[in-house]
Amino acid sequence: MWAALTGEARERAQRSAERFHLDPVRWFGTPEPTPCLGELADAVWHDRRVRIRHVRAGTVVARTVDPLGLVLAAGDWYLMGLRRSNGSDDAERRTYRVSRIRSVELLDEPAHRPAGFALGAAWAAARRDLERRHDVVEVTVRVDAAALPRLRRSVAVAGQDRVDVTAAGGRVELTVPFEGESWACTVLLGLGAAVEVLAPPGLRARIAGQLHAAAAQYSPAR
């Protein structure tokens, strides 16, 4: 792409590269291995139908897919495509995590691309659907202001705007949603003494029980 630019366009691209840098990988993380990414990119670029083998719920399954686009989100690659069923014309839009794709076979058939398909809009809709799919539990906590950024990253998307990461001082009391009690328990235990669960009573009792059990394991008397 750089070689194809000339004159003012190249100068503008150089100026942008000197002033803006995009790093999509999460902090303290590494990208997932994506050995099939190149083949998928080729299929997307040339509108070729593919047969993929990917891992789903611990089992390798085969699917025939019309690739629509590749998305890099939070350091991970995803393939959006139309899944074909047994050679029929019926197709369902699906999203596949590229790191879970074992193999890609390019077929001698053109991929069908719906008229007016917009990758950005389709990805945004798929993401909203995924984020709203879980039942949430509302949890009231008293938390150290310094721990608010960690708490915000872990609560359900619909409640992240309730966490003011700029709050200063001692402790803050707020109510936030979690995607299930088990996840809430995992997150809040991970915050240790920086957080106290006030409600619901069942979750408070569950966390207290796990803390007592953990403390017993480290008791000098053992």
Secondary structure, DSSP 8 states (H G I E B T S, - for coil): -TTT--HHHHHHHHHHHHH-----S-TT------TTHHHHHHHHHHTEEEEEEEEETTEEEEEEEEEEEEEEETTEEEEEEEEE-TTSS-EEEEEEEGGGEEEEEEEEEE----TT--HHHHHHHHHHHHHTSS--EEEEEEEEGGGHHHHHHHS-GGGGGG--TT--SSEEEEEEEESSHHHHHHHHHHTGGGEEEEE-HHHHHHHHHHHHHHHHHT-TT-
